Amino acid sequence: MKKILIATDGSPSAVQAVEFGLELAAEQGAVPIFVHVAPATEVLPVAGFGMGAPVSVPHEPGLEDRASLVEAVELAERQGMHARTKLLAGDAPKEILAYADAIEADLIVVGSRGHGAISSALLGSVSRDLLHGAKRPVLVVRGAPELVEALV
């Protein structure tokens, strides 16, 4: 393996995926590449007397969008590793898969929020969509049980 793409959103399960991805990258001598996908648009409520529909406006990436990438790079540097980052915008699974293909990643690592089968079917999940849409290997890092319970 030469390139490991690690998706992060700063959540506890994503942090575990970052940690595991870094361990794997160190063992394999691979370059860790962190990716975060920000929303392409924001939905703003319309204030007023009428029942106007919400307004959708383009999302301007800011520091909050880069925070999980900065945190991941700091963790890599503490382990003596040089990592790359990419901030994307749009639908997370679609953007992650397209970027993985573009850089020819050998593996995609993503955290699982720990939703059960019923919740996942109702809510959908990035990890599930990555597993179903990927042309390359995807490793889903399942969170520790105490972390999953804390998120529910």
C-alpha positions in Angstrom: 0.0 0.0 0.0 1.2 3.5 -0.9 -1.8 5.7 -0.2 -4.4 5.4 2.5 -7.3 7.8 2.3 -8.8 8.5 5.8 -12.1 10.2 6.0 -12.7 12.4 9.0 -15.4 14.7 10.4 -14.0 15.1 13.9 -16.6 12.7 15.5 -15.4 10.2 18.1 -15.7 7.3 15.6 -13.8 9.3 12.9 -11.0 10.0 15.4 -10.7 6.2 16.0 -10.6 5.8 12.2 -7.8 8.4 12.0 -5.8 6.6 14.7 -6.3 3.2 13.1 -5.5 4.6 9.6 -2.3 6.1 10.9 -1.2 2.8 12.5 -1.9 1.0 9.3 0.0 3.7 7.2 3.0 3.4 9.5 3.0 -0.4 9.3 2.7 -0.3 5.5 5.0 2.7 4.8 2.0 4.4 3.2 1.2 8.1 3.0 -1.9 9.0 5.0 -4.2 11.4 3.2 -7.0 12.9 5.3 -10.2 14.0 3.6 -13.2 16.0 5.0 -16.3 16.8 3.0 -18.1 20.0 3.8 -21.7 20.7 2.7 -21.9 22.4 -0.7 -24.9 24.5 0.4 -26.5 25.7 3.6 -30.2 25.9 4.2 -31.2 29.1 6.0 -34.6 29.6 7.6 -36.6 32.6 6.3 -37.8 34.9 9.1 -41.0 36.7 8.7 -44.8 36.4 8.9 -45.2 34.2 5.8 -44.5 30.6 5.7 -41.7 31.0 3.2 -39.6 28.1 2.2 -36.0 28.0 3.5 -33.3 29.5 1.3 -30.4 27.4 0.1 -27.1 29.3 -0.3 -23.6 28.2 -1.2 -21.5 27.1 1.8 -18.3 29.0 2.3 -15.7 26.6 3.8 -14.3 28.0 7.0 -12.1 27.1 10.0 -14.8 24.8 11.3 -14.7 22.7 8.1 -10.9 22.4 8.4 -10.8 21.6 12.1 -11.0 17.8 11.8 -8.2 17.9 9.1 -6.0 20.0 11.4 -6.6 17.7 14.3 -5.7 14.6 12.2 -2.5 16.2 10.8 -1.5 17.1 14.4 -2.0 13.5 15.5 0.1 12.3 12.5 2.9 14.7 13.3 3.0 13.6 16.9 3.6 10.1 15.5 6.4 11.4 13.2 4.4 11.0 10.1 3.8 13.5 7.2 0.2 13.5 6.0 -1.7 15.2 3.2 -5.2 16.7 3.5 -8.0 17.6 1.1 -11.2 19.6 1.9 -14.0 18.8 -0.5 -17.6 20.0 -0.7 -20.7 18.1 -1.7 -22.2 14.7 -1.0 -19.7 13.0 1.3 -19.7 9.4 -0.1 -19.7 10.6 -3.7 -16.9 13.1 -3.1 -14.8 10.6 -1.1 -15.1 7.9 -3.7 -14.3 10.3 -6.6 -11.2 11.6 -4.7 -10.1 8.1 -3.8 -10.2 7.2 -7.5 -8.5 10.4 -8.6 -5.5 9.8 -6.3 -5.6 6.0 -6.8 -5.9 5.3 -3.1 -5.1 1.8 -2.1 -7.5 1.8 0.8 -10.3 4.0 2.2 -10.6 4.1 6.0 -13.8 5.5 7.6 -15.4 5.4 11.0 -18.7 3.9 11.8 -21.1 5.8 14.0 -22.4 2.5 15.3 -25.9 2.7 14.0 -27.8 -0.6 14.0 -29.3 -2.1 10.8 -32.6 -0.4 11.3 -31.2 3.0 12.0 -28.8 2.7 9.2 -31.6 1.7 6.8 -33.7 4.7 7.9 -30.9 7.3 8.2 -28.3 6.1 5.7 -24.6 6.4 6.5 -21.5 7.5 4.8 -19.7 4.3 5.7 -22.5 2.1 4.2 -22.6 4.2 1.0 -18.8 4.0 0.7 -19.0 0.2 1.1 -21.6 -0.1 -1.6 -20.1 2.4 -4.1 -16.4 1.8 -3.8 -14.2 0.2 -6.5 -11.4 -0.1 -4.0 -11.1 -1.6 -0.5 -12.9 0.2 2.3 -12.1 -0.4 6.0 -14.8 0.6 8.4 -13.4 1.2 11.9 -16.1 0.3 14.4 -16.1 2.4 17.5 -15.6 1.0 21.0 -18.9 0.0 22.6 -18.7 2.7 25.3 -18.2 5.3 22.6 -21.2 4.0 20.6 -23.4 4.0 23.6 -22.4 7.6 24.4 -23.4 8.7 20.9 -26.9 7.2 21.0 
